[in-house]
């Protein structure tokens, strides 16, 4: 009976540890991103841009614009809606995001965006979460601040 209880306790401990390792690990992140319009080939009819992320995420990124929409208010505000795909290249793998941006085409080029994390590679294979970025982008260069949460399985 003792042996049976010992085996049962071992099996339960092993199951609990396997379940715990399958749970996602989430990390709050924040930092700065330096932006530039791409100077190389760009097949997007909207915008291609690169970024260098500093802070909790140390990486380079590539943005590929997928849509650009003027609103009823664009003639008065200069604000448009922009969507795109972003690949953030870290030392541990890539983070893939789908970005939704509100962008002012006038003045300092103020923008605010939500980047939904939809997966990745390496350590970020099944990543989820989001980044919120605010900043300015004018004349092909910009800077922003990001905050968010990244979840992945280790």
Secondary structure by P-SEA (a helix, b strand, c coil): caaaaaaaaaaaaaaaaaaaaacbbbbbbbbbbbbbccccccccccccbbbbbcccccccbbbbbcccccccccccccbbbbbbbbbbbcccbbbbbbbbbbccccccccbbbbbbbccccccccccccbbbbbbbbccccccccccccccccc
